[in-house]
Amino acid sequence: MTEKVTQKQINSVLWQAADTFRGKIDSSTYKDYILTMLFMKYLSDTHKENVEEYTKRYAGDEQRIKRALARERFVLDEFSTFDYLYSKKNDTEIGEIINKALERIENENTGKLRGVFRNIDFNSESTLGKTKERNAILRSVLEDFNKLNLKPSAVGNEDVIGDSYQYMIERFASDAGKKGGEFFTPSMVSELLARLVKPQENDRIYDPTCGSGSLLIKVANQVPSKKVAIYGQERNGQTHSLALMNMYLHGIDDAHIEWGDTLANPLHLEDDKLKKFQAIVANPPFSLDKWAMGFASEGMNDSKFKMEASLDRYRRFEWGVAPSSKGDYAFVQHMLNSLAEDGRMATILPHGVLFRGSSEEKIRKKILELNLLDAVIGLPEGLFFGTNIPACIMVFKKNRNKESVLFINASSDGNFERGKNQNKLRETDIERIVEVYEEYKTFDKYSYVATLDEIEENNYNLNIPRYVDAFEEEEQVNIEVVKENINNIKQELQEVEIKMNNFLKELGL
């Protein structure tokens, strides 16, 4: 009987492997090597068990074994297995051998894995150091991963490996600080977004800045049957690869994850127009500077280029062009233009989008006039990796039957758990936010339903304290009691001084 491997054992080996890189390479870089090796080991061990099973079933008949293996989810040859790499761990060209193995895996599985490993180089001198140092690192990583048995019979549940992958992404994001926020949204914040958009069976789910794909997976998990279509786009090539691997390790083989700049080059199209989605979630980069440079003519520098709505062939910015130094509303308009007529959308944004003026005020006004904004939820500070910028969630809906906006202030003490380096939303905090959102009611010092007329009177300013008064009155001080306490303390001090002087006299001091 195969000994079962626990989640804890896998996580421990992975973190041990990360120690090989720590202090030599930034964690936002070495995560790619660890997570790629985990994915490769998973493919290899699954293939190894398939070979053993078919060899036994077909009594060593090579042709039948080969045909059976060709029908499996992923296909590997002998030169792309982990065991082959491990046998070459002392080779002076081990980095190049790993690269070639990954290339072979891509070529054998082009329908699923084309380009997945193109942004990872195990033979990079600039990243991993010169030959001797690089080989030592790779040899150590292979030794660490050789301790892991990821065969399906040992793991028992595919989610265990997917959860380990998720665990490592979160640990790396925490380690990487500000850079960590670029590829990972904290788990409980993702859970909150997922519950707010309430995906249904057969929905198209979309994240235009999908990072490592964890948020999309959270949303998909809200549908018990998993019968949904997943779409995402990511600008960073290495993070795009992580997202694809993350999907496969969670059993999602048909996700449509594209690589490219969503604003300048959206890649999810239908009949040359933006594809429409029933559920959209996102944690776009806060106030992205130079967000529109992808629209500039080749060779034009930053200072001369001015973004105009007419430059966008998909007509996403006709309500107003976001400031060149703050791309928040560019992402919001892209998502709203990608939202189906029955669609729901929830996105994380910095608080500035609620009240900043100029072109952002113009866009905000248009969104409210079109009655697309459903709720504004203020989040606690310190939830996100590498930034203390206050954030909020804006929830949008098409075809709303209300002419009001719900404001929720979930940022005050008691609505989250304070941590040493990072604050956290607890399950009870998420439940309260979702419950109040679904009830759509005013609760003292927590939520307020504002009419569109009220918001217009506030010049379309959505700053939460304008609508939710979270001020806690301090208990009135009884001056007479305070005076009496002070007099009592003075009297006690005098008595102590007298006793002290008597002790000193007795001691002859």
N, C-alpha and C positions, 0 to 999 in steps of 0.2 A: 504494500500500500504506500502511495506517495505521501511524504510528509507535507502537510499544509504550510504555506508561507503566509505570515500575517502582514497586515498593513504596516504595523509597527516595525517589523523586520526590514521590509522594503524601504521604508522611510529612513531607517537608521543607516542602511548601506548607501543610500543616495546622498545623505548628508555627509557621510564619511568620504564619499567620492568628491564631494564639493570641497572638502578640506584640502584636497590635492591642489586645487587652483587658488584657494584663498590666500591673499597676500601677494600673489603673483599677477593676477588679472582681476579687473573689476567684475563684480558679481553680475552686473547687467550684461556682461559679455560671456562669462564662463557658463552661465545658465544654459546657453545654446548647446554647448558641448555635452553637459550632463543630461539634458532632456532628450537630445538626439540619440545619445548612447542608450538611454532607457527605452526609447521607442525601438531602436534597432535590436536590443536584447529581447524585447517582447516579441517582435516579428520572428527572430531567430529561434527562440525557445518554442514558440507555437509551431513553427515549421518542423523543428526537430521532433516534437511529439507526433505531428502528423505523419512524418516519415516512419517513425517507430510503429504507429498504429497500422498504416497501410502495408508495411513490410510483413507484419504479423498476419493481417487479414488476407493478403494475396500471396502468402508463402514465398515472398522474395521475387515475385514476377515483376521485373523491372518496368515493362511496358504498362502494366495495369497500375503500378505504383505511380509512375510518371503522369498518367492520365488523371488519376485521382488527385494528385497534388496540384495539377494545372487548374482544377476546379475550385481550389481553396481561395479564401479571401485575399491572401497575398502569396506571391510566388518568390522563392529564393533559390539560388543555385549554391553549390558547395563553397564558392569563393566569396560569397556575401553573407555567410553565417558568422555569428559571434565566435563560435568555436574555431573557425579558420583564423579570424583576427587574433584570438588569444594565442594560437599556435605560433603567430608571427610577432608576438609582443616584444621580442628582443631584436627584431629586424631594424636596421638603421633607417629604413624607408617606411616605418610603420605608419606615419602620418599619411603618406601617399597611398599606402595599401588600404587604409580605412576609407579615404576619399573614393578610391576605385570601387570598393565594396558598396558604398552608398550609391554610387553612380549605377552599378549593376542592379541594385534593388529598384531604383527609379526606372531603369530601362525594362525590367521584367514586369513592372506594374504601372505602365505609363498612364493607364486610364484613371488611376487613383493618386499615384505618387509623383507624377511629373512635376519637376521643379521643387519638390519639398526640401531637398537637401542642397539646393543650389547656393544658398547663402551661408553655408557652414563649411569651413575649411580646416581640416585637422592637420594640415601641413603648413599652416600660416606662420611664417617666421615673425611677422610684425605683431601677431597676437600671442603666440605660444612660445616665442623665443627661438634661439638658435638650436641647431640639430640636437646636441646633447641634452640640453634642458628640455626641449620639446619632447624628445623620446622618453625621457624620464617621467614626464607628466603623463603621457599617453600610456606608458607601461603601467603606471600606478592606477590609472583609471580602469584599464582592462582588468587588473588584479581585483579591484573593488567590485566591478560588475560581475566578475566570474563567481563571486559568492552568492549571487542572486539566482534563484530558480524561478523563472516566470512562465513555466509550462502551465497551460490551462488546468491540468489535473492538480498542480501544486497550489495555484492561486485560487482556484475554485470559482471565482467571480470576477468577470472582466472589470467590473467597477473598481475593484481593489487597485488595479494598475492605473486606471484613470484617476482615481482619487489620490494616488501617490504623485502622479504627474501634477495634479492640481495643488497638492500640498507643497511640492517643490517650487512651483511657480509663485505661490504666495510667500514662501520663505525667501525666495530670491528677490521678490518685489520689496519685501521688508528690508532686506539687506541693501538693496540698490537705492533706497531713499527716493529722491525726486524722480530718478529714471524709472523706478519701479512702477510709478503711477502711469507710465506710458504703455505698459503692457498688461496691467492687472488692476481690476476694480475689486476692493475688499469684498469678501464673500457675502457678508450680511447686507451690504449695500446692493449687490447684484440681486440677492434674494428679494429685497424690497422692490426694486424695479420690476422684476419678473412678476411679482404678485399684483403690482399696480396695473400692468398691461393685460393681465388675465388672458393668456393665449388660449385658443380653442383648437380642436382638431381641424386639420387641413389649412390652418393659417400659414401664411408666409411670414417668417420672423426675420428681422433685418437689424444689423448693427453696422453703421457706416464707418465706424472707427473701432473695429472689433478687437484689437490687441491680440491677446493669446486665445480669444474665443470663449473664455470662461463665462462671461455674461450671457452669451447666446445659449450656452449649455444649461445655465440656470433657468432661462426662459423655457427652453424645450422640455426641461424636467417638470414643468408645471402641468404638462399634458400627459396623463398616465400612459396613454397608448404610444406616445412619442411620434404620433402621426402628424408631423409638421414639416415644413420645408424651411431650411436654414440658409440664410444669405448673410455674407459679411464682406467688408473690404478693409484692408490694412495697408498703410503706406510704407511701413518699415518691413524690409524683405525678411529679416531674421524672425521678426515677430509673426509675420504671415506664415512662415514655416511652422512655428510653434503652434499656431492656431490649427493648422491642418492636422498636425500630429495629435493635438489635444482632442480634436473631433474623433479621429480613428480610435484613440484609446478609450473613448467613451461610447464606442459602438456606433458612431454616426459616420457612415461611409458616403452619404450623398449630400453633404453640406457644400454650398457654393461659396467658397472663400476666395476672393480676388485680391490681387496685389496691385496697388496703385493709389494715387492721390484722389480721394473721393470727391473733393470739391472741383478740381481742375479736370478730372477724368473719371467720372462715375462709370463703373463697368457693369452694373446690373441694369440692363436695358431690355425693352420689349418694343418691337416695331420702331426702333430708333428713338424711343421716348423712355423716360425713367420708369423702371418697373415699380409696381405698386405693392404695398405690404400691409397686412392687417395689424401686425404688432411690430413696433420699432422701439429699440432701446439703444442708449449710447452713453458713453462717458468720454466725450471729445476732449482734446487738449484744451485746457483753460486759456482763453484769450490768446489764441494762436497768432503770433506775429507773422507778417508777410504771407498770410494765408492765400492771397490771390496771385502770387507770382507765377503759378502754373498757367495763368491766362495771358501772361506777358509775351510779347514777341521775342524771339530768340535774340540774345545779345543786349536786350534792354535792361538797364540797371534799376535798382530799387527806387532811387530818388525820382526818376523820370516817369515811372509807370503809375498810372492811376486807373484803378479798377472801375469799370462801368457795367451796368446791368446788361447792356447790349452785347457784351463779349461772351456771355454765357448762352450757348445754343439751346439749353434746356429751360431758359427763362425762369430761373429759380430766384433771382434777386430783384424782381420788379417791384417789390414792396419797399425796397431800399437796399443799398449796398453797405455791408458792415464795414466799420473802420479798418484800415489796412493793418493796424496793430492789434486788432481784437476780432478774431474770426468766429466768436460764439454764435452770432446770429446768422452767419453764413451756413454753419452746420444746421441750425434750427430750420432755416428756410429750405435747405436741401431735404431734410427729413419730412417736413410738412408737404413738400412737393412729391415725396415718395410714398405718402400715406394714402391707403385705399379709402374709399368713401365710408366704410364702416370701421376705419382704423383707430387704434389707440397707440399713443406714443409717450414714452417717459425718458427724459434725458437729464443728466447731471450737469449743472452749470455753475459758474461763480456768481455770487450775489450781485455783482455789478450789472448783470443783464436786466435786473429788476428795476433799476432806477437811472442808469446812465442816459444822458441826453443825446442830442444831435441825431445822427442817422439811426442809432439804436432805438431812440424814442419813437421815431417815425415807423420803424418796423414793428415795434411793440404795439403801437396804436393800431396798425393795420391788422395784426393778429387778433387783437381784442375786438375790433369792429367786425371781423369775420367770425367771431365767436368760436375760436378754435382752442382757446386756453381753458382747461378744466380745473387745474389746481396748481398751487405753488406750495412746496413743502420745504421748510427751512431745516437743514441738517445740523447736527452738532459739529463743533470744530474738531480738527485733529483726526478725522476718520480716514483720510487718504494718505497714501505713502508720499513722504517728502514734501508735503505742503500743509500749512495751517490756514490756507485761504478758506473763508467760510463758503460753503457750497449749498446749493438748493437743488431740488428736483422740480422740473416743470412738466406737468402732465397735459397732453393735448388730445383732443378727440375731434373727429369729423362728425358732422350731422348731430350736433348737441341739441338737446331739447331744453336746456337751461340757459338763462341769460344772467349768469352769475359765475363767480370764481371762488373756489374754496381755498382759504389760506390756512396752513397748519404750521405751527411753531413747535418743532420737535427738537429744538436745540438747547432748551434750558435743562438745568440739573434735574436729575431724576428720570430723564428720557433717554439716557445712555449710560454706559459703564466707562468710567475713566480708567485709562491704562497708563503705564509708565512712559511708553513711547508713542502710543497710539490709542485713541478712544475707540469704543466698539458699540455697535447697536446690538442689543440683546433680542432674543425671540419675542419677548413681551413688548419691547419697543416697536418692533416691526408690526406685530399684531395690532397694536393700538393705532398706528398710523393708517394701516390698511382698513381697519374697522371704521375709523372716523371718515376716511375718504369715501368708503362705500355708503356710509350713512349720510354724508354730505350735510352736516349740521354744525352749528356753532356750539362750541364748548368753552366755558370760561377759561381764559388764559392759555388756551391750546389751539383753538381753531375759530375761524370766522367765515361766514358765507357773505361775500360782498357782491352787490349788484353791479352790473356794468356801468350804471349811472354813477354809483359811488366812485368807481375807479376812474371814470371820466372826470369827476369833480377833483380827483387827486392828480389830474394831468397825466393819467396813464402810468403813474408811478406804482410799482408793485412791491415796494419795500415792505416786508412782512410786518414790522412793528407799527406801520400805519393802520393795520387792520386787526392784528392780534396783540392785545395788551398783556404782556407776560410779566409786568411789574408786580412784584410781591411787596405789599406794604409791610413795613417793619412794625413790630409791636410797639405801642406808645410807651414812652418811658415815664414812670411815676417819679417826678423830681423829689418829692418829699421822702419817698422810700430810699432813693439814692443818697440824699443828704444824711438820713439816719444811718445808713450803712457806712458812709465816710466817717461820721462821728464815732461809730462803734469801733472802726478800724483804728482811728487815732487813739482812742482810749486803750485799746489792746496794745498798741505800740508803746504807749507811756508805761503801762504795767510791765511789759517785757524789758524796757530800758531800766526801770527801777530794780528788777530782779537781776539784771546783768551787772549793774553797778554794785549790788550787794555781793555777788560772786567775786567780782574783781577785788573788793575790799578784803574779803576773807582770804584771798590769795596774796594779799599784800601788793597788789598792782594798782 
